[in-house]
């Protein structure tokens, strides 16, 4: 997980140590959502993880709304790179 975090920070951040910018946070949340979705396909009755997934999706949605208000070109590039639909 640490290696994927570093790769995401390099790809979406302004520098390799950039972990706080909005596109990096959205990309990290997307990776966690994909991982958790795979877990929930196997463990259908894991309701605690299901709640955690919903919280992550909501947090990513809020960050996407913030990015859309502040920087529309960056918002569009993040959507294309992460293959998210809006």
N, C-alpha and C positions, 0 to 999 in steps of 0.2 A: 504494500500500500504506500509505503514511503517513496518508493521509486516512481510510482505513477503520480504522486503528488508533486514531486520534483519536475517531472516531465510536463505536467499541466502548468506549473508555474513558469517554466521556460517558454512554453508555447503561447500562453495567453497573457503573461505578465510583461511589464516593461523591462524587467531584469530577471535574473534567475532567482533572486531572493524576494521577489514581489509576490506576497501572498495575500495582500489586503485589498487590491483593486477589485472593482466590481466584476469585470469579466473573469478574473481568476476564481473568485468566490462562486460564480455561477457555474463555471466548468467543474470545480471541485464538487459542488452539490450534485451536478448531473452525473458525475462518476459514482458518487455514493448512492444515488437513486437507482442507477443501473445495477449496481451490486446488490442492493437490497431487494430489487424486483426479482432478480434471479433467485435469491434466497426464499422469497415468498412463493415462488412457483413450486418449490419443493415442500416447504412447510406452510401449508395453507391455513393452519389454525394458530399461527404465531401472531396473536393480536397485538402484542406489544411492539413488534417490529412493524406491523401494519400501521400503527399509530405513528411511529417514528417516520415511516415513509411519507405519510400524509403531512407531517410537520415539515419535512425536508422539501416537499413539493411546494408547500405554501411559502416557505422562506425563499425558494428560488423564484417563485412568481413575484414576490415583493421586490426582490433584487432586479428582476427583469423590468418591472414597472419603473423602478428608480432609474435604471439605465436608459430606458426609453425616454423619460422626461429630460434627463441631463445630456445625453449624447446619442442621438438617433443613428448616426452612421455606425458607431461602435455596437449599438444594439442589433442592427441588421447583420453586421459581420459575425457577431456571437451566435445569432440564430442560425446562420448558414453553416458556420464551422461546427456547431454542436448538433446540427440537424434537428432543431426544435421547430415545432410548428406554432405559428401565431396568426 
